[in-house]
Amino acid sequence: MNSKVDDLFGYVQERCLWQFSSRAWDRHENIDGVIEKVTVLLMGEDPGLGTPMDRLHYADAKIMVPDIKERYPWIDDAEPAQIRELMQGLKERLVEIAITRSKNHELNHTLY
């Protein structure tokens, strides 16, 4: 499981800029939103496009899902519970690297 999360993390780090917003709360919002949309799309569920933020995160997820399926064919064999577990692991890794362990002090600066 860890190697699959590593694969997905490497993909996101290489291809996705939404994880690098200028503030910690923005990064959390983007990571949570995009990963949730990717998860539901991989499971074949309705992504729910009720708000502008839903549509924004869906736009990124819509590009990622076919790319992930092409690069990592094992994702098609994953059960919904496995997909959720993988995406949760990916989200935790992204938060740890892009927010928690970030050396960018402006992420939490009070004047911004």
CYANA upper distance limits for C-alpha pairs under 8 A (distance plus 0.5 A):
  1 MET  CA      5 VAL  CA      6.90
  1 MET  CA     86 LEU  CA      7.73
  2 ASN  CA      6 ASP  CA      6.54
  3 SER  CA      7 ASP  CA      6.67
  4 LYS  CA      8 LEU  CA      6.81
  4 LYS  CA     86 LEU  CA      7.91
  5 VAL  CA      9 PHE  CA      6.42
  5 VAL  CA     86 LEU  CA      6.50
  5 VAL  CA     87 MET  CA      8.24
  5 VAL  CA     89 GLY  CA      6.84
  5 VAL  CA     90 LEU  CA      6.14
  6 ASP  CA     10 GLY  CA      6.55
  6 ASP  CA     90 LEU  CA      8.43
  7 ASP  CA     11 TYR  CA      6.80
  8 LEU  CA     12 VAL  CA      6.76
  8 LEU  CA     68 ILE  CA      8.29
  8 LEU  CA     90 LEU  CA      7.36
  9 PHE  CA     13 GLN  CA      6.56
  9 PHE  CA     90 LEU  CA      6.54
  9 PHE  CA     93 ARG  CA      7.89
  9 PHE  CA     94 LEU  CA      7.80
 10 GLY  CA     14 GLU  CA      6.57
 11 TYR  CA     15 ARG  CA      6.43
 11 TYR  CA     16 CYS  CA      8.35
 12 VAL  CA     16 CYS  CA      5.61
 13 GLN  CA     17 LEU  CA      8.43
 17 LEU  CA     21 SER  CA      8.38
 18 TRP  CA     27 ARG  CA      7.98
 18 TRP  CA     30 ASN  CA      6.75
 18 TRP  CA     31 ILE  CA      8.00
 19 GLN  CA     27 ARG  CA      6.05
 19 GLN  CA     30 ASN  CA      6.89
 19 GLN  CA     31 ILE  CA      6.54
 19 GLN  CA     94 LEU  CA      8.16
 19 GLN  CA     98 ALA  CA      7.43
 20 PHE  CA     27 ARG  CA      6.78
 20 PHE  CA     98 ALA  CA      7.53
 21 SER  CA     26 ASP  CA      6.26
 21 SER  CA     27 ARG  CA      5.79
 22 SER  CA     26 ASP  CA      7.48
 22 SER  CA     27 ARG  CA      7.93
 22 SER  CA    106 GLU  CA      8.06
 22 SER  CA    107 LEU  CA      6.66
 23 ARG  CA     27 ARG  CA      6.81
 23 ARG  CA    106 GLU  CA      7.57
 23 ARG  CA    107 LEU  CA      4.80
 23 ARG  CA    108 ASN  CA      6.99
 24 ALA  CA     28 HIS  CA      6.69
 24 ALA  CA     99 ILE  CA      6.57
 24 ALA  CA    107 LEU  CA      5.44
 24 ALA  CA    108 ASN  CA      6.67
 25 TRP  CA     29 GLU  CA      6.60
 26 ASP  CA     30 ASN  CA      6.62
 27 ARG  CA     31 ILE  CA      6.46
 27 ARG  CA     95 VAL  CA      8.50
 27 ARG  CA     98 ALA  CA      8.09
 27 ARG  CA     99 ILE  CA      7.75
 28 HIS  CA     32 ASP  CA      6.40
 28 HIS  CA     95 VAL  CA      7.52
 28 HIS  CA     99 ILE  CA      8.39
 29 GLU  CA     33 GLY  CA      6.40
 30 ASN  CA     34 VAL  CA      6.32
 30 ASN  CA     57 HIS  CA      7.59
 31 ILE  CA     35 ILE  CA      6.39
 31 ILE  CA     91 LYS  CA      7.07
 31 ILE  CA     94 LEU  CA      7.81
 31 ILE  CA     95 VAL  CA      7.95
 32 ASP  CA     36 GLU  CA      6.52
 32 ASP  CA     91 LYS  CA      7.53
 33 GLY  CA     37 LYS  CA      6.80
 33 GLY  CA     53 MET  CA      8.48
 33 GLY  CA     54 ASP  CA      7.78
 33 GLY  CA     57 HIS  CA      6.09
 34 VAL  CA     38 VAL  CA      6.62
 34 VAL  CA     57 HIS  CA      5.23
 34 VAL  CA     58 TYR  CA      7.18
 34 VAL  CA     60 ASP  CA      7.09
 34 VAL  CA     61 ALA  CA      6.27
 35 ILE  CA     39 THR  CA      6.54
 35 ILE  CA     61 ALA  CA      7.93
 35 ILE  CA     87 MET  CA      7.04
 35 ILE  CA     91 LYS  CA      7.18
 36 GLU  CA     40 VAL  CA      6.84
 36 GLU  CA     87 MET  CA      8.42
 37 LYS  CA     41 LEU  CA      6.59
 37 LYS  CA     47 PRO  CA      6.34
 37 LYS  CA     57 HIS  CA      7.13
 37 LYS  CA     58 TYR  CA      6.25
 37 LYS  CA     61 ALA  CA      6.30
 38 VAL  CA     42 LEU  CA      6.53
 38 VAL  CA     58 TYR  CA      8.24
 38 VAL  CA     61 ALA  CA      5.43
 38 VAL  CA     62 LYS  CA      7.90
 38 VAL  CA     64 MET  CA      7.78
 38 VAL  CA     65 VAL  CA      6.75
 39 THR  CA     43 MET  CA      6.81
 39 THR  CA     83 ILE  CA      7.20
 39 THR  CA     84 ARG  CA      6.92
 39 THR  CA     87 MET  CA      6.95
 40 VAL  CA     44 GLY  CA      6.64
 40 VAL  CA     45 GLU  CA      5.56
 40 VAL  CA     46 ASP  CA      7.25
 40 VAL  CA     47 PRO  CA      6.38
 41 LEU  CA     45 GLU  CA      6.24
 41 LEU  CA     46 ASP  CA      7.62
 41 LEU  CA     47 PRO  CA      6.92
 41 LEU  CA     61 ALA  CA      8.29
 41 LEU  CA     62 LYS  CA      8.33
 41 LEU  CA     65 VAL  CA      7.64
 42 LEU  CA     65 VAL  CA      7.19
 42 LEU  CA     83 ILE  CA      7.95
 43 MET  CA     80 PRO  CA      6.31
 43 MET  CA     83 ILE  CA      7.85
 47 PRO  CA     58 TYR  CA      7.75
 48 GLY  CA     54 ASP  CA      7.41
 49 LEU  CA     54 ASP  CA      5.57
 49 LEU  CA     55 ARG  CA      5.82
 49 LEU  CA     58 TYR  CA      8.08
 50 GLY  CA     54 ASP  CA      6.88
 50 GLY  CA     55 ARG  CA      8.02
 51 THR  CA     55 ARG  CA      6.95
 52 PRO  CA     56 LEU  CA      6.64
 53 MET  CA     57 HIS  CA      6.65
 54 ASP  CA     58 TYR  CA      6.48
 55 ARG  CA     59 ALA  CA      6.63
 56 LEU  CA     60 ASP  CA      7.42
 57 HIS  CA     61 ALA  CA      6.74
 58 TYR  CA     62 LYS  CA      6.27
 59 ALA  CA     63 ILE  CA      7.23
 60 ASP  CA     64 MET  CA      6.87
 61 ALA  CA     65 VAL  CA      6.52
 62 LYS  CA     66 PRO  CA      7.92
 63 ILE  CA     67 ASP  CA      7.28
 64 MET  CA     68 ILE  CA      6.45
 65 VAL  CA     69 LYS  CA      6.65
 66 PRO  CA     70 GLU  CA      6.62
 67 ASP  CA     71 ARG  CA      6.65
 68 ILE  CA     72 TYR  CA      6.13
 68 ILE  CA     73 PRO  CA      8.32
 68 ILE  CA     75 ILE  CA      8.35
 69 LYS  CA     73 PRO  CA      5.82
 69 LYS  CA     74 TRP  CA      8.35
 69 LYS  CA     75 ILE  CA      6.78
 69 LYS  CA     76 ASP  CA      7.39
 73 PRO  CA     77 ASP  CA      8.24
 74 TRP  CA     78 ALA  CA      7.30
 75 ILE  CA     83 ILE  CA      8.06
 78 ALA  CA     82 GLN  CA      6.23
 78 ALA  CA     83 ILE  CA      6.59
 79 GLU  CA     83 ILE  CA      6.74
 80 PRO  CA     84 ARG  CA      6.69
 81 ALA  CA     85 GLU  CA      6.68
 82 GLN  CA     86 LEU  CA      6.55
 83 ILE  CA     87 MET  CA      6.56
 84 ARG  CA     88 GLN  CA      6.47
 85 GLU  CA     89 GLY  CA      6.66
 86 LEU  CA     90 LEU  CA      6.67
 87 MET  CA     91 LYS  CA      6.52
 88 GLN  CA     92 GLU  CA      6.64
 89 GLY  CA     93 ARG  CA      6.68
 90 LEU  CA     94 LEU  CA      6.65
 91 LYS  CA     95 VAL  CA      6.66
 92 GLU  CA     96 GLU  CA      6.61
 93 ARG  CA     97 ILE  CA      6.67
 94 LEU  CA     98 ALA  CA      6.11
 94 LEU  CA     99 ILE  CA      8.17
 95 VAL  CA     99 ILE  CA      5.71
 95 VAL  CA    100 THR  CA      6.79
 96 GLU  CA    100 THR  CA      5.22
 96 GLU  CA    101 ARG  CA      6.30
 97 ILE  CA    101 ARG  CA      5.77
 97 ILE  CA    102 SER  CA      6.66
 98 ALA  CA    102 SER  CA      6.05
 99 ILE  CA    107 LEU  CA      8.24
105 HIS  CA    109 HIS  CA      7.03
106 GLU  CA    112 TYR  CA      8.32
108 ASN  CA    112 TYR  CA      8.47
